[in-house]
Amino acid sequence: MTQSIPRYPTVEDYLDSDEPLDGRYEYADGELFPVMPESGLNDLIANLLMVHLATKFFSFPLVRVHSCELEVEKFHQDDKQTRLPDLIVLRPEHISLTQRRLTIRKTMPSPLLVAEVVSPYPTTQHKNYQEDYIRRPYQYAHRGIPEYWIIDPQANLVIVRAKPFQGAYRHSSEFRQSDVVRSQLPELNNFSLTAQEILEPDV
């Protein structure tokens, strides 16, 4: 039997609901949009990065993969009002704030870091590229998230965007192959993984 997807008039109605959902969704304008399962490589990249961050830099409960919902502003007709980042690093105060529901609402402090692993795209006009390179960074910068990582296996590229100001990140660095990925976060001052180690996780 197919479950009908409930409708919520406002994002507040959706975020206040305790109704269980079958699957993962992002919300926009009264509708829930299913989030498709990750590719095997994208999921592996996000999970191995989570393990590295959680064992060397942050306590394990602060690093979440494919599970933490983030409320954001909608600026474009294709924007969603909630996002499910591939990886998110919480602040310690989020632990108590998200006991009922693992959602960082706009009334809460921003997370420290968000990373998205870009799904394959035939051209830069494709939805997958536009979402992770254009739509999400604008929303994340406006939300005041200190750092946003774009991890693009297709381009063999890791981009670190930092220092959000008025809806844009003022600092952007690109890393390829043997380049050690450098973060602007003090907590990641000793981060030592290269772009290749992130993009081609050795299992």
C-alpha positions as CSV (number, residue, x, y, z in Angstrom):
1,M,0.0,0.0,0.0
2,T,1.4,3.4,-1.0
3,Q,1.6,6.0,1.8
4,S,0.0,9.3,0.9
5,I,2.4,12.2,1.5
6,P,0.8,14.7,4.0
7,R,0.6,18.4,3.2
8,Y,1.4,21.2,5.6
9,P,0.2,24.7,4.9
10,T,3.3,26.4,6.3
11,V,6.9,25.3,7.2
12,E,6.0,25.9,10.9
13,D,3.2,23.3,10.6
14,Y,5.6,20.9,9.0
15,L,8.4,21.4,11.6
16,D,5.9,21.2,14.5
17,S,4.4,18.0,13.3
18,D,5.1,14.7,15.0
19,E,3.6,12.7,12.1
20,P,6.1,10.0,11.0
21,L,7.2,10.0,7.4
22,D,8.2,7.1,5.2
23,G,11.5,8.4,3.8
24,R,13.4,11.7,3.7
25,Y,11.9,14.9,2.4
26,E,12.6,18.6,1.9
27,Y,9.8,21.1,2.4
28,A,8.7,24.0,0.2
29,D,5.4,26.0,-0.1
30,G,3.1,23.4,1.4
31,E,4.7,20.3,-0.3
32,L,7.1,17.6,0.7
33,F,9.7,16.7,-2.0
34,P,11.3,13.2,-1.6
35,V,15.1,13.2,-1.3
36,M,16.4,10.4,-3.5
37,P,18.9,7.8,-2.0
38,E,22.5,8.7,-2.4
39,S,24.9,6.9,-4.8
40,G,27.2,4.4,-3.2
41,L,30.3,6.7,-3.7
42,N,28.6,9.8,-2.4
43,D,27.4,8.0,0.7
44,L,30.9,6.5,1.3
45,I,32.5,9.9,0.9
46,A,30.2,11.5,3.4
47,N,30.4,8.7,5.9
48,L,34.2,8.4,5.9
49,L,34.5,12.2,6.2
50,M,32.2,12.0,9.2
51,V,34.4,9.3,10.8
52,H,37.5,11.4,10.3
53,L,35.9,14.5,11.8
54,A,34.3,12.7,14.7
55,T,37.4,10.8,15.7
56,K,39.9,13.7,15.4
57,F,38.2,17.0,15.8
58,F,34.6,16.9,17.2
59,S,32.7,14.6,19.6
60,F,30.8,12.0,17.7
61,P,27.2,13.3,18.4
62,L,28.1,16.6,16.7
63,V,28.8,15.2,13.2
64,R,25.7,14.0,11.3
65,V,25.4,12.4,7.9
66,H,22.1,12.5,5.8
67,S,20.0,12.9,9.0
68,C,20.0,16.5,10.3
69,E,17.3,18.8,8.8
70,L,18.1,22.5,8.4
71,E,15.5,25.3,8.1
72,V,16.6,27.9,5.6
73,E,15.2,31.0,3.8
74,K,13.6,30.6,0.3
75,F,14.9,33.0,-2.2
76,H,14.3,31.3,-5.6
77,Q,11.2,29.5,-6.9
78,D,13.1,26.2,-6.9
79,D,14.5,26.6,-3.4
80,K,13.4,24.4,-0.5
81,Q,12.6,25.8,2.9
82,T,14.3,22.8,4.6
83,R,17.5,21.1,3.6
84,L,19.0,17.7,4.4
85,P,22.8,18.2,4.0
86,D,25.0,15.3,3.2
87,L,27.1,16.2,6.3
88,I,26.6,18.7,9.0
89,V,28.7,19.6,12.1
90,L,26.6,20.8,15.0
91,R,27.5,23.1,17.9
92,P,27.3,21.6,21.4
93,E,24.2,23.6,22.2
94,H,22.3,21.9,19.4
95,I,22.3,18.6,21.2
96,S,19.7,19.7,23.8
97,L,17.9,21.8,21.2
98,T,17.3,18.9,18.9
99,Q,16.2,16.2,21.4
100,R,12.6,16.1,20.0
101,R,13.5,16.4,16.4
102,L,16.9,16.6,14.6
103,T,16.1,19.9,13.0
104,I,18.1,23.1,13.2
105,R,15.4,25.8,13.0
106,K,16.0,29.4,12.0
107,T,15.6,30.5,15.7
108,M,18.6,28.3,16.6
109,P,22.3,29.0,16.2
110,S,23.8,28.1,12.8
111,P,25.8,24.8,12.5
112,L,29.5,25.1,12.2
113,L,29.9,23.4,8.9
114,V,27.8,21.9,6.1
115,A,29.1,19.7,3.3
116,E,27.4,18.5,0.1
117,V,28.7,15.7,-2.1
118,V,27.6,16.6,-5.7
119,S,25.7,14.0,-7.6
120,P,26.6,13.4,-11.3
121,Y,25.5,16.2,-13.7
122,P,25.6,16.2,-17.5
123,T,26.1,20.0,-17.7
124,T,26.5,22.9,-15.2
125,Q,22.8,23.8,-16.0
126,H,21.7,20.5,-14.5
127,K,19.7,20.5,-11.2
128,N,22.4,18.6,-9.3
129,Y,25.0,21.2,-10.1
130,Q,22.8,24.2,-9.7
131,E,21.6,23.0,-6.3
132,D,25.0,22.4,-4.7
133,Y,27.0,25.2,-6.4
134,I,24.3,28.0,-6.6
135,R,21.1,27.4,-4.5
136,R,22.4,25.8,-1.4
137,P,25.5,28.1,-0.8
138,Y,23.3,31.2,-1.1
139,Q,20.9,29.8,1.5
140,Y,23.7,28.5,3.8
141,A,25.6,31.8,3.6
142,H,22.4,33.7,4.4
143,R,21.9,31.4,7.3
144,G,25.3,32.4,8.6
145,I,26.9,28.9,8.4
146,P,30.7,29.7,8.8
147,E,31.8,27.1,6.3
148,Y,30.4,25.2,3.3
149,W,32.2,22.4,1.5
150,I,31.4,21.3,-2.0
151,I,32.8,17.9,-2.7
152,D,32.5,17.1,-6.4
153,P,33.7,13.6,-7.4
154,Q,32.9,14.3,-11.1
155,A,35.3,17.3,-11.2
156,N,37.8,15.8,-8.8
157,L,37.4,18.9,-6.7
158,V,36.8,20.0,-3.1
159,I,35.8,23.6,-2.6
160,V,35.8,25.3,0.8
161,R,33.7,28.4,1.1
162,A,33.9,30.5,4.2
163,K,33.2,33.9,5.8
164,P,29.5,34.4,5.0
165,F,28.3,37.9,4.5
166,Q,25.0,39.1,3.1
167,G,24.1,35.9,1.4
168,A,27.5,35.1,0.0
169,Y,30.8,33.5,1.0
170,R,33.7,36.0,0.8
171,H,36.4,33.3,0.8
172,S,36.6,30.4,-1.6
173,S,39.5,27.9,-2.0
174,E,39.7,24.9,-4.4
175,F,41.7,21.7,-3.7
176,R,42.6,19.0,-6.1
177,Q,44.5,15.7,-6.0
178,S,47.4,16.0,-3.4
179,D,46.3,19.4,-2.1
180,V,45.6,19.3,1.6
181,V,42.2,20.7,2.2
182,R,42.4,23.8,4.3
183,S,39.5,25.0,6.5
184,Q,39.0,28.5,7.9
185,L,37.6,27.0,11.1
186,P,39.9,27.1,14.2
187,E,38.6,23.6,15.2
188,L,40.0,22.2,11.9
189,N,43.4,23.9,12.0
190,N,45.2,20.6,11.8
191,F,43.0,19.0,9.2
192,S,45.3,16.8,7.0
193,L,43.2,15.0,4.4
194,T,44.0,15.7,0.8
195,A,41.3,16.2,-1.9
196,Q,42.1,12.8,-3.3
197,E,41.7,11.1,0.0
198,I,38.3,12.7,0.4
199,L,37.2,12.0,-3.2
200,E,38.6,8.5,-3.5
201,P,38.2,7.0,0.0
202,D,40.4,3.9,0.4
203,V,38.2,1.1,1.7
